[in-house]
Amino acid sequence: DSTTLLHKNLEADLIIMSPQAQSISSTGSFPRRRLTQATSIEGVASAEAIYVDRTNWKNPDTRQETEIMFICFNPSKEILKLPEVKTNLAKIKLTDAMLFDRGSEGEYEKVLTDLAQGKVLTTEVGKRQIRVEGLFTLGASFAADANAVVSDLTFWRLFPGRSVSEVNIGLVKLKPGINTQGVIAKLQKTLPKDVKVLTLEDFVVFETDY
């Protein structure tokens, strides 16, 4: 259940992903232009990118380095259903700012208390300073003990080795009243074989099977 919480909170009807994907923590990537191509299909309302990667950060309280999973997207778009993320999107539009998951496992008691009181904490990810601007609730899983949400711009600064043109997951929204299986068939026929298309429900099953 915990490992599929992120999947269930994605604002999407369909998922585009790499055929090499094994799980949310090992998605592989595909060319961003596939999302542009997807929007040309009749019935598709939008296709947005989400990036997921893990790296070490310094616990703002203990200063110990631990691994954290970063969930990244364009904050001008509604990507996650999580209410606390939606209400704090303006905070992560600023570069080098993040939201921290209060459901993370680890020595985060003081960090969570300070953030709940409205304090902004500063710490390091790699060689960059980053501000922890607020909280959201998702929870630890097999994929990660701790989670953060940042903008796509901040993501590329934290992961300079990642290409802007390579996406981990594509989130497709359909227009009202459109036949889902019909759109899937058109997408599979139109898009190259370097991607596959799933319903959101099948994406959850994909993770559960793994």
Phi, psi and chi 1 to 4 in degrees:
 res  aa     phi    psi   chi1   chi2   chi3   chi4
   1 ASP       -  -44.3  -71.6  -19.2      -      -
   2 SER   -65.3  -36.0   66.6      -      -      -
   3 THR   -71.9  -21.1  -57.1      -      -      -
   4 THR  -103.2    7.5   56.7      -      -      -
   5 LEU   -62.2  -42.1  -82.0  175.3      -      -
   6 LEU   -62.7  -45.1  175.1   58.5      -      -
   7 HIS   -55.7  -46.8  -55.1   57.6      -      -
   8 LYS   -70.5  -14.6  -65.7  172.1 -177.8  175.7
   9 ASN  -105.2   15.5  -81.2  -74.8      -      -
  10 LEU   -84.5  136.6  -63.7  173.2      -      -
  11 GLU   -83.0   84.0  -69.6  -82.7   10.9      -
  12 ALA  -157.9  151.9      -      -      -      -
  13 ASP   -98.9  -36.3  -62.5  -55.8      -      -
  14 LEU  -128.8  156.1  -56.8  177.8      -      -
  15 ILE  -120.5  132.8  -61.4  -65.0      -      -
  16 ILE  -108.3  132.2  -63.6  177.1      -      -
  17 MET  -151.9  169.8   61.1 -165.9  -56.8      -
  18 SER   -73.0  143.3  165.6      -      -      -
  19 PRO   -64.4  -19.1  -19.4   31.2      -      -
  20 GLN   -84.6   -4.5  -80.8   71.8   50.2      -
  21 ALA   -61.2  138.4      -      -      -      -
  22 GLN  -111.4  -34.6  -67.9 -177.0  -42.3      -
  23 SER  -165.8  179.7   68.1      -      -      -
  24 ILE   -64.8  -25.7 -167.1   66.4      -      -
  25 SER   -91.9   -1.7   58.9      -      -      -
  26 SER  -147.4   71.1 -179.7      -      -      -
  27 THR   -88.7  -19.4   61.4      -      -      -
  28 GLY    68.0 -164.2      -      -      -      -
  29 SER  -150.6  168.3   61.9      -      -      -
  30 PHE  -147.0  162.6   63.2   88.8      -      -
  31 PRO   -64.4  134.3  -22.0   34.0      -      -
  32 ARG   -60.0  -28.4 -173.4 -174.6  179.6   96.0
  33 ARG   -63.3  -17.7   62.3 -179.0  176.7  -85.1
  34 ARG   -62.5  -30.3  -60.2  -68.9  174.8 -104.6
  35 LEU   -70.2  -38.9  -59.6 -178.1      -      -
  36 THR   -63.2  -41.8  -56.7      -      -      -
  37 GLN   -63.9  -36.3  -66.9  169.7  -39.7      -
  38 ALA   -64.2  -35.8      -      -      -      -
  39 THR   -68.7  -13.1   58.9      -      -      -
  40 SER   -81.7  -10.0   68.2      -      -      -
  41 ILE   -80.2  133.4  -59.4  -61.5      -      -
  42 GLU   -59.7  130.5 -177.1 -179.6   -3.1      -
  43 GLY   102.3  -16.3      -      -      -      -
  44 VAL   -86.2  123.7  172.2      -      -      -
  45 ALA   -87.4  -38.9      -      -      -      -
  46 SER  -161.5  160.5   64.6      -      -      -
  47 ALA  -144.8  113.2      -      -      -      -
  48 GLU  -117.9  157.7  -56.1  -64.5  -18.7      -
  49 ALA  -100.4  145.4      -      -      -      -
  50 ILE  -132.9  141.0 -171.0  168.2      -      -
  51 TYR  -118.6  138.5  -53.6   83.6      -      -
  52 VAL  -133.9  128.6 -179.7      -      -      -
  53 ASP  -156.9  162.7 -146.1  -30.8      -      -
  54 ARG  -123.9  144.0  -65.4 -179.1  -66.7 -176.8
  55 THR  -159.4  171.5 -168.2      -      -      -
  56 ASN   -82.1  146.7  -73.0  -16.5      -      -
  57 TRP  -135.3  163.6   81.2  -40.9      -      -
  58 LYS   -92.6  122.6  -76.4 -172.7  178.5  178.1
  59 ASN   -54.7  121.0 -176.6  -40.8      -      -
  60 PRO   -58.9  -21.6  -22.9   33.8      -      -
  61 ASP   -92.5  -56.4  174.9   34.0      -      -
  62 THR   -87.0  -17.9   65.5      -      -      -
  63 ARG    65.8   12.0  -51.6  -53.2  -66.6  175.0
  64 GLN   -83.0  143.7  -64.2  -64.4  -48.8      -
  65 GLU   -84.5  129.6  -74.1 -161.4   -6.2      -
  66 THR  -137.5  158.1   54.9      -      -      -
  67 GLU   -82.1  143.0 -169.6  174.4   67.3      -
  68 ILE  -138.7  146.4 -174.0  170.9      -      -
  69 MET   -97.3  128.7 -173.9  164.3   81.5      -
  70 PHE  -101.2  126.9  -74.2   86.5      -      -
  71 ILE  -107.8  120.4  -56.1  161.0      -      -
  72 CYS  -132.1  141.1  -38.0      -      -      -
  73 PHE  -165.3  172.7   53.0   87.3      -      -
  74 ASN   -72.9  114.3 -178.4  -14.7      -      -
  75 PRO   -71.2   -4.0   25.5  -33.1      -      -
  76 SER   -81.0   -7.9  -62.3      -      -      -
  77 LYS  -112.9  151.3  -50.3  -67.6 -177.1  179.2
  78 GLU   -88.0  108.6  -73.4 -159.7   -2.4      -
  79 ILE  -109.7  -35.7  -61.0  -64.0      -      -
  80 LEU  -116.0  144.3  -63.5  177.3      -      -
  81 LYS   -79.7   -9.2  -62.1  175.6 -177.2  176.7
  82 LEU   -62.6  118.7  -57.8  171.0      -      -
  83 PRO   -56.9  -40.6  -23.7   33.4      -      -
  84 GLU   -70.0  -27.6  -67.2  165.3  -56.9      -
  85 VAL   -71.5  -44.8  172.5      -      -      -
  86 LYS   -58.7  -41.6  -71.9 -174.6  175.0 -176.3
  87 THR   -78.3  -11.7   56.6      -      -      -
  88 ASN  -114.6   16.0  -75.9  -65.0      -      -
  89 LEU   -60.2  -35.2  -72.9  176.0      -      -
  90 ALA   -61.4  -32.0      -      -      -      -
  91 LYS   -68.2  -38.5  -67.7 -178.9  178.3  179.0
  92 ILE   -88.5   -2.6   61.8  168.7      -      -
  93 LYS   -66.8  -25.4  -75.3 -178.6  179.7  179.0
  94 LEU   -75.4  139.3  -57.9  173.7      -      -
  95 THR   -68.7  153.8   55.2      -      -      -
  96 ASP    59.3   39.7  -63.0  -35.4      -      -
  97 ALA  -129.0  146.0      -      -      -      -
  98 MET  -143.2  160.8   62.7  174.7  -91.6      -
  99 LEU  -109.5  144.2  -56.1  176.8      -      -
 100 PHE  -113.8  142.8 -175.4   66.3      -      -
 101 ASP   -81.3  116.4 -178.4    6.9      -      -
 102 ARG   -68.6  -13.6   63.5  162.2   50.0   85.0
 103 GLY   -88.3    5.5      -      -      -      -
 104 SER   -66.1  148.8  -61.8      -      -      -
 105 GLU   -99.1  135.0  -70.4 -174.3   -4.9      -
 106 GLY   144.9 -173.4      -      -      -      -
 107 GLU   -85.0   73.9  -62.9  179.7   23.4      -
 108 TYR  -118.2   15.0  -62.9  116.6      -      -
 109 GLU   -56.9  -49.4  -69.4   82.7    0.8      -
 110 LYS   -69.6  -37.6 -172.0  174.3 -173.2  -53.2
 111 VAL   -59.3  -47.0  171.3      -      -      -
 112 LEU   -65.6  -38.8  -64.2  176.3      -      -
 113 THR   -64.6  -46.0  -61.6      -      -      -
 114 ASP   -62.7  -43.6  -72.6  -14.1      -      -
 115 LEU   -67.8  -37.8  -69.3  171.1      -      -
 116 ALA   -63.6  -26.8      -      -      -      -
 117 GLN   -85.8    3.4  -67.4  173.4   -9.6      -
 118 GLY    90.5    7.6      -      -      -      -
 119 LYS   -76.5  148.8  -64.0  179.3 -178.8  178.3
 120 VAL  -104.1  124.3  175.7      -      -      -
 121 LEU  -103.8  148.3  -54.1  179.1      -      -
 122 THR  -118.4  134.2  -58.3      -      -      -
 123 THR  -149.0 -163.9 -171.6      -      -      -
 124 GLU  -127.9  141.1  -63.5  173.5   26.7      -
 125 VAL  -126.1  114.6  177.3      -      -      -
 126 GLY    62.8 -126.2      -      -      -      -
 127 LYS  -104.1   11.1  -63.5 -179.1  179.7  179.9
 128 ARG  -108.0  144.0  -65.6 -164.7   67.7   86.6
 129 GLN   -82.8  142.1  -79.6 -159.3  -24.8      -
 130 ILE  -139.8  143.9 -169.7  165.7      -      -
 131 ARG   -98.7  130.9  -59.2  179.8  -45.8  -78.6
 132 VAL   -93.2  106.0 -169.8      -      -      -
 133 GLU   -93.7  -15.3  -64.7  -88.1   -0.3      -
 134 GLY   176.9 -172.9      -      -      -      -
 135 LEU  -121.0  154.5  -65.9  165.6      -      -
 136 PHE  -143.4  172.8   69.8  100.8      -      -
 137 THR  -124.1  118.6  -56.4      -      -      -
 138 LEU  -132.3  -66.2 -175.6   62.1      -      -
 139 GLY   122.5  151.2      -      -      -      -
 140 ALA   -68.0  157.6      -      -      -      -
 141 SER  -153.0 -176.5   67.5      -      -      -
 142 PHE   -61.7  -30.4  -72.8  116.9      -      -
 143 ALA   -72.6  -34.5      -      -      -      -
 144 ALA  -163.1  144.9      -      -      -      -
 145 ASP   -80.0  -25.3  -71.8  -23.4      -      -
 146 ALA  -140.4  146.2      -      -      -      -
 147 ASN  -129.5  152.1  -57.8  -63.8      -      -
 148 ALA  -140.1  153.9      -      -      -      -
 149 VAL  -117.5  129.8  166.4      -      -      -
 150 VAL  -137.4  167.1  -59.8      -      -      -
 151 SER   -75.0  163.7   70.3      -      -      -
 152 ASP   -64.0  -36.3   47.1    2.0      -      -
 153 LEU   -63.1  -44.8 -179.7   57.0      -      -
 154 THR   -64.2  -38.0  -63.6      -      -      -
 155 PHE   -56.4  -47.3  174.1   71.3      -      -
 156 TRP   -67.4  -25.5  -66.0  -41.1      -      -
 157 ARG   -75.4  -36.6  -67.6 -175.6  175.2 -166.2
 158 LEU   -77.3  -27.1  -62.5  178.9      -      -
 159 PHE  -124.3   72.2  -63.1   89.5      -      -
 160 PRO   -62.9  -18.5   22.2  -33.3      -      -
 161 GLY   -78.8  -11.5      -      -      -      -
 162 ARG   -85.0  140.3  -70.2  -71.0  -56.6  -92.5
 163 SER   -88.0  138.9  170.6      -      -      -
 164 VAL   -59.7  -31.2  174.7      -      -      -
 165 SER   -86.1    0.9   61.5      -      -      -
 166 GLU  -111.8  120.8  -67.8  -64.3  -45.1      -
 167 VAL  -107.5  145.4  174.2      -      -      -
 168 ASN   -85.8  -46.3  -68.7  119.2      -      -
 169 ILE  -140.3  137.7  -57.1  167.9      -      -
 170 GLY  -108.1  132.4      -      -      -      -
 171 LEU  -108.2  115.3  -52.1 -177.6      -      -
 172 VAL  -107.2  127.5  175.9      -      -      -
 173 LYS  -105.7  140.1  -77.2 -172.2  176.8 -178.8
 174 LEU  -102.4  154.9  -57.8 -179.0      -      -
 175 LYS   -72.1  151.0  -64.6  176.9 -179.1  177.8
 176 PRO   -57.5  140.3  -23.3   33.8      -      -
 177 GLY    79.1    5.8      -      -      -      -
 178 ILE   -85.2  141.8  -66.2  -63.2      -      -
 179 ASN   -72.9  114.3 -179.8  -84.1      -      -
 180 THR   -61.3  -47.4  -60.6      -      -      -
 181 GLN   -65.4  -31.5  -67.4  -57.7  -40.1      -
 182 GLY   -65.5  -41.3      -      -      -      -
 183 VAL   -67.8  -40.7  175.1      -      -      -
 184 ILE   -58.4  -44.0  -69.3  175.1      -      -
 185 ALA   -62.2  -41.3      -      -      -      -
 186 LYS   -67.1  -41.1  -69.6  176.8 -176.2  176.5
 187 LEU   -63.8  -44.4  -73.7  168.1      -      -
 188 GLN   -65.1  -31.7  -69.7  174.5  -28.6      -
 189 LYS   -77.1  -34.5 -178.1  178.5  179.4 -179.8
 190 THR   -86.4  -42.0  -58.1      -      -      -
 191 LEU   -80.9  147.2  -61.8  179.1      -      -
 192 PRO   -61.4  170.6  -23.1   34.4      -      -
 193 LYS   -79.0    6.2  -60.2  -56.6 -179.6 -176.5
 194 ASP   -85.7    8.4   55.7    2.7      -      -
 195 VAL  -140.1  159.8  -66.1      -      -      -
 196 LYS  -131.8  158.4   63.4  179.4  179.4 -180.0
 197 VAL  -120.5  130.4 -176.6      -      -      -
 198 LEU  -129.1  154.8  -56.1  174.0      -      -
 199 THR   -72.5  162.0   63.8      -      -      -
 200 LEU   -61.0  -37.8 -174.9   59.9      -      -
 201 GLU   -63.2  -40.8  -67.6   78.2   10.8      -
 202 ASP   -70.2  -28.4  -75.5  -19.1      -      -
 203 PHE   -64.9  -39.5 -173.1   41.9      -      -
 204 VAL   -63.8  -44.5  171.7      -      -      -
 205 VAL   -62.8  -40.8  172.3      -      -      -
 206 PHE   -55.0  -45.5  162.9   83.6      -      -
 207 GLU   -69.7  -41.3 -171.6   75.3   30.4      -
 208 THR   -63.1  -41.4  -57.4      -      -      -
 209 ASP   -62.5  -39.5  -73.7  -13.7      -      -
 210 TYR   -63.1      -  176.8   79.7      -      -
